Amino acid sequence: MTEVLTSAQMRAIEDTAFRSGAATPLDLMERAGQGVVAAILEEGMRRGGLPRRALVACGPGNNGGDGYVVARLLHGLGWQVEAAHFGVLDRMSPAAAENFRRWRQISETSRWEADSLAQQPPGVVIDAVYGIGFRGLWDRPPVLELLDRLSRREGWLRVAVDIASGVDADTGRQGAEIAPMDLTVTFHAPKRGHLLLPGAEIAGRLAVVDIGLRPENDAWRGDLPPVRRLERPEADTLDKATAGHKFRHGHALILCGPVGAGGAARLAARSALRVGAGLVTLVCPPEAVAENAARLDAVMIRAAAELPALLADRRVTALCLGPGFGVARAASVLAQALTAPAVVLDADALTALAERREDAACHPRRSDPA
C-alpha cells in the first residue's frame, strides 16, 4: 500500500513535525540531501558506475536548499561539483540560506554559460530549482534551458530533486516541454504529479526517500482532504512506457466460471491490471455478468457468447483458462486457447489437459497393416 500525497498534504505533514519539535527545516533538508545522494550512488551501481562529477542547479526555495546539501555531500565524497544559483538570495528561507552559506564555505557558486557547459565531460545533472510548490506559472530560467540542452547529450545522468522543475506536483502537468529525467528522488511519499501524465513520464525512475517523518506527523488540521492510499507496484516492476494505446501494453483474457465460482478468476484479472496490462477482459456465463461487474473495476466484462470472437482476436496477448471454468467447457476451448501468445492453465483446464493426454495415450494412432 503506497500513500500518494498532494503538495498541501506534504507541507502539512512537515509543519506538524516542526510544531511538535520532531524535526527542524534544517534537519529535513539534511536528510533529503542524504537521500538524494544515496539514490544517485545506487543508480550508479545499477549502471555499473558514474563519472564522479556533478552540476547542481539550485533555486531560491527549499528545493534549492536541498540542492546545496547534495552539492556539499557529493563534494565530501570526493566528487567534482559545481553549483549554480537561480533566484533572489535574500528571499531564501532561513534553512535554505544556511545551506547556501555552508556551500559557499566550500566553493563559489558558478555562473554557467552555454559555451562552457558544452565543453564539460559527462556527469550528473541535478535539478533542484523548483520543487513541489510549482503551480504552472512558467518563466523558464536560463539555467534550466542550459541543463536541458546539456542533459540531452549522451552520457549524462539527469536527476530531479523531489520533482522535475516545471511539473505541477498535484496534476502532473508541465509548464513547458521538459526533457525526461533518468531519476527523480522524492521524500516521504510519492506526489500525484509523479503518477499522472505527463509528469509520470518526466519523472523517470522514482525513488522515495524516508526523511524521518513519523506516522504521528500525518495528522493535520483544516479542510485538507485525507491522504489517498493507492495500490501500486514498485517503480521498477514495469518496463514499459506509461503512454500510448492500451493494446500497446497487452490484452489479458480471463475465462471465468458460473455464479459463485469466479473468485479466482477475479483475482487473476486484478493481478493482470496491477502488473501493467493495458486491457483486461473477463469472460463469464451471462448469469455471472452482474456478480463480476459488481466486484471489478477497470476490467471489461463479456458474456460467454462473445468468447469465440475474443479467442480469435490477435490483440489478445495473454490468456488465463481454468479457475472455476468447468472441465468440459475448458476442454471445448483448450485447443484454441493454447494458440494465444502466453497462456496460464489452472484448475479445470489442467484436468482437461490431463484427460486429453490420457485419451491420446489410450488410443494411439495405428499404422495400416503391411
N, C-alpha and C positions, 0 to 999 in steps of 0.2 A: 504494500500500500504506500503510495507516494503522495505527499502533500504538494499541492500546486497553489502558489500564493499570488495575490495582486501586489503591486508595489506598496499600496497603502497598508496592507496587512503586514508586509515585511517591515516597514518603518514602525508600525505599532508594536511589533514584537521587540524590535531593538529599543524603542523608547521605554517599554516596560522593563527591560533589562537594565537600562540606565537608571530609571527611577528606583528600582529595587536595590541598586548597588551591586548587582550581579556582574556588571561589566561597565567599562567606560568606552566612549567612542575610540579612544586611542588603543584600548585593548582589542576591540573588534577589528580595527584596521590592521593591527599587527598580525592577528590570527588570519585575517583574509589574505594578507600578503604571503604569509607562510603557506596557506593552502594553494595559492596560485603557483608559487614556486614548486611545491611538491607535485602539483599536477603537470607542470612543464617537464620536470625531471622524469616523471612516469611516462609522459608522452615520448620523451627522448629514448627511454628504454624500449617502448613499443616500436620505435622507428630504427632502433639499432644505433642510436647516438644523435646528438645535435651539435652544431657549432656553438661554442661557449661564448657567444656574443649576443647582445640584445639591444634593441631600440625600444624605449618605453615612452609612449605619448601620454602625458598626464593632463587632465582637465582641472578646472577650478573647484570642483566639488569633492565629495568624499571618495568618488571613484578615482580621482587623481591622487588623493591621499593614499589609497590602496596601491596605486601605481608606484609611488615613491618608496613604499615599503618593499615592493617587488624589486625595484632597481637596487635598493640598498642590500637586500638579502642575496641577490644574484652576484653583486659585486663582492660580497663577503665570501662567496663560494669560488671566487677567482675568475668570474666572467668579466669580459669587456662589456661595459654597459654605458649607453648614452641615454639620457632622459631629456625630453623637451617639454616645456610647459605651455599650455594654451589657456588663456583666460586672464582675468584680473587678479593679481596676487592678494590685494587687500580685501577681497571678498571671500577668501577661503575660510572654511570652518576652522576653529582652533586646532582640532586634531589633524586635519589635512595640512594646515600651516606648520605644525610641529614636525610632521614627516617630511615636508618640503625643506624645513630648516636642517633636519638630520641628513638629508641627501646633500644639501649644499656644503655640509662639513666634509663630504667625501669628494664631491665633484661639482663643477658648474653645470647648470642646465644648458643644453645645446640649442643652437639655432640651426634647424635643419633646412637645407635648400635642396632643390631637385638635383642639381649637378653633383653635389657631394654625396647624396644618398644613392645616386645611380652608380657610383663607384664603390659602394660598400659591398664586401663579400657577404654571402648568405648568412642568416642568423635567425633570431626570433623577434618578431614584431609584436609588441604588446600594446593593445588599445585600452587605455584607462582614461579616456577623455570624458565620455558621457556614461552614466550608469542607468539605474532603473528609474531615475527621475525624469528622463527624457519624455516629452509629450508631443512630439510631432512637429514642433516649430523648428524648422531645419535651416540653419545657415552654416553649411558645412565648412569647418575651419580648414585653412590651407594645410595644416599638419596632417589631417586625415586624408586629404587629397594625395599628399605625398606618400603616406603609408599605404594607401590603396594601390597606387602605382607600383610601389616597391614590393608589396606582398604578392602581386601577380607574377613576379619573376620567379623562376624555378629555384627551388632550394630553400625558400623562406617558410618558416612556420608562423602562422598568424593566430594570435591568441587574444581573446576578449576577456576583460575583467568584468565579471557579473553579467554583462550583456553587451553585444556589439553596439558601438556608438551609432545613434540614429535609429535604433529599433525600439518601439514602444513596448515596455515590459508587460503591459496589460492586454494589448491587442495583437502583438507581433508585427504590426505594420512598420514599414520603413519610411524614413523621411526622404530618402533618395536611393538610387541604386547603390548597393553596398556589396563589396566582394565577400564571398562566404569565408567564415573563419574555419580554421582547422580544429580549434579547441575553444570552448567557452567555459570559464570557471565561475560558477555562481555559488552563493552562500546560503546555508541553512536548508533551503528547499528550492526547487525549480519555480520559475515565474511563468505566468501564462504565455508571455511573449516568446519563451523558449520552445513552446509546443505548438503555437499557432503559426500558420503560414502568413507571410514569408519568413518570419523570424526563426521558425524551426529549421529551415534550410540554411539560413545565415549562420546559425549557432555552431554548426559542425558537431563534433563530439562534445557532449555536455557532461561536465564533471561537477558534482555537487559537494561542497566542502562544509564540514562541520566547524562552526566557529564558536562553539560553546554556548549557544543559546538554549537554555534548559526548557523542558516542556512547560514549566510554570510561566515562562515568558510568553507563551502563546495566547494568554488571555489578554483582551484589550477592552477598552470602554468605547462607548459611542455607537453609531449606527453602521459600523462596517459589517459587511457580510461575513459569514463564517468561512473558515478555510475549506476549500473544496478538495475532497480526497478522491483521487482517481487511481484506478488500476492501470498500471503502465509498465511495460517491460523495461529492463535496463537499456540505457542508450546504445550499448554495443551489441544488443541482441539482434537487431535488424541490419542487414546490409543491403539497403535499398534506398532509392530516392523517396522523399516524402510527397512529392508532387507527381502529377501525371494521371492518366486514366486508371480507373480501378482495376481493369483487366491486366494492366501492366504489372500488377503485383499479385496476380494469380486468382483463380476462381476455385474455391473448395466446395465440393458437392458432398453433403452428408445425407445418407439414406436412413430414414427413421422408421420405427415400428409403430404399432397402433396406439390408441389411447392407453395411458398408464405404462407404456414401455419405452418412452422417449427420453428418459433421464440421461443415459449415457450418450446418446446422440446429441442432446443439447450441450452437454459438457464438451464434446468434440467440436461443436460449432463455435462455442465461445473460445476455445483454445485456438482454433484456426484464426479467429479475429485477432486474438492477442499476439500471435506471432507474426502478424502483418499481412494476412490475405486481404487482397483488395475487395473481394466479394465472397460471401459465404451463403450458400443456398442449402436449406434443409428440405428434403422431400419426404412427405408422410401421407398416410391414407387420408381421405377427405375428412373423416370424423375426428382426426387428430390435429387438424389445422388450428382450430381455436385454442386448444391446450398449448401448443407450441408457440403460437403468436403471442399469447399472454405472458410467456416466460422468457422470451428472447427479444432483445433489441439489436438493431443493425444487422439482422440476419433475414434473408429473403426466405419466405415460406411458400412452398409449392406443393400442390396436391399430386398424388401418385400418377394421375393420368398424364402429367407432363414429363414423367420420367424418361420415356424413350427419346424425346427431343433433347432433353438435357444430357443424356448419355451420349448422344451423337454430336453435341456441341463441342467443337475443337477448342473453345476457350476454357473449358474445364481442365484445370491443371493438376488437381488432386481430388481423390475420391475416398470416402470412408464408407465401408459397407459392413453391416453385421449386427451392431448392437440393437437388440430387440426387433430385428427386421423379420425374423421367421426363417427357418431353414429352407422351406420350399420356395419362398419368394426370393431368398438370396441365391438359391440355385438357378432360378429362372433368369437372373441378370448377371450372374457371375462371369460368364464369358465376355460380355460386353464391358463390364466394369474393369476387367483386367487389362483392357486396352488403354486406360487412362494413363497419362504420364507418370503419376505417382498414386499408389493405391495402398490404403490401410484396410486390412481384413481383420475383423474381430468377431467373437461370439458366433452367431448363427452362420456367418459367412465362412468361418473356419470349419464348422461342422459340414456345411455344404461342400466345401472343397475336399474335405477328407472323404466324404461319401462318394464324391465324383472319382477320386483316385481309387477307392476300394472297388467301385463298379468297373473301372478300367482294368484293374488287376484281375477281377473275376471273369472278365470277358475279353481276353486278349484277341487281337486280330489273327486269324488263321490264314495260312497260305494255301492256295489251291493244291490239291494232291498232284504229284508228278505223274 
